[in-house]
Amino acid sequence: MRPKIRMNIKNVFKKFGIKIKEFFSDDYGGSLVEYALLIGFALFIFFIITGVITSILDWTVGLSSDFLNIFGG
């Protein structure tokens, strides 16, 4: 029973290695540089959006505290 399990693990690692080689040598898909640029651009946009949302939230909190100070709440 044990040799069969060992052969399956070897086959899994062999298939994993083949898939990695295919990914790096694929001429039809994007290169790693393109993927890195896309991920970087997505993170850049994400941080811009989160910055705008947090500034809007801070602005509304400031308005509510000013409202409470004016009307004695």
C-alpha positions in Angstrom: 0.0 0.0 0.0 2.8 2.4 0.8 4.6 2.3 -2.6 1.4 3.2 -4.3 1.0 6.3 -2.2 4.6 7.2 -2.9 4.1 6.9 -6.6 1.0 9.1 -6.5 2.9 11.8 -4.7 5.7 11.6 -7.2 3.2 11.9 -10.0 1.6 14.9 -8.4 4.9 16.7 -8.1 5.8 15.8 -11.6 2.5 17.2 -13.0 3.0 20.3 -10.9 6.4 20.8 -12.3 5.1 20.3 -15.9 2.3 22.9 -15.3 4.8 25.4 -13.9 7.1 24.9 -17.0 4.1 25.4 -19.3 3.1 28.6 -17.4 6.5 30.2 -17.8 6.9 29.1 -21.5 3.4 29.9 -22.7 3.6 32.1 -25.8 -0.1 32.7 -26.1 -0.8 34.0 -22.6 0.6 37.1 -20.9 4.0 37.2 -19.5 4.8 37.6 -15.9 5.7 41.3 -16.4 2.2 41.9 -17.8 0.6 40.1 -14.9 2.7 42.1 -12.4 1.7 45.3 -14.0 -2.0 44.4 -14.0 -1.8 43.5 -10.3 0.1 46.7 -9.5 -2.4 48.8 -11.4 -5.3 47.1 -9.6 -3.7 47.7 -6.2 -3.1 51.3 -7.1 -6.7 51.8 -8.1 -7.9 50.0 -5.0 -5.8 52.2 -2.7 -7.1 55.3 -4.4 -10.7 54.2 -4.0 -10.2 53.3 -0.3 -8.5 56.6 0.3 -11.4 58.6 -1.2 -13.9 56.5 0.8 -12.1 57.0 4.1 -11.8 60.8 3.5 -15.5 60.9 2.8 -16.2 59.0 6.0 -13.9 61.4 8.0 -15.7 64.4 6.4 -19.1 63.1 7.5 -17.9 62.3 11.0 -16.6 65.9 11.2 -19.9 67.3 10.0 -21.8 65.3 12.6 -19.6 66.4 15.4 -19.9 70.1 14.3 -23.7 69.7 14.1 -23.8 68.3 17.7 -21.5 71.1 18.9 -23.7 73.8 17.3 -27.0 72.5 18.5 -25.8 71.4 22.0 -26.2 67.6 21.6 
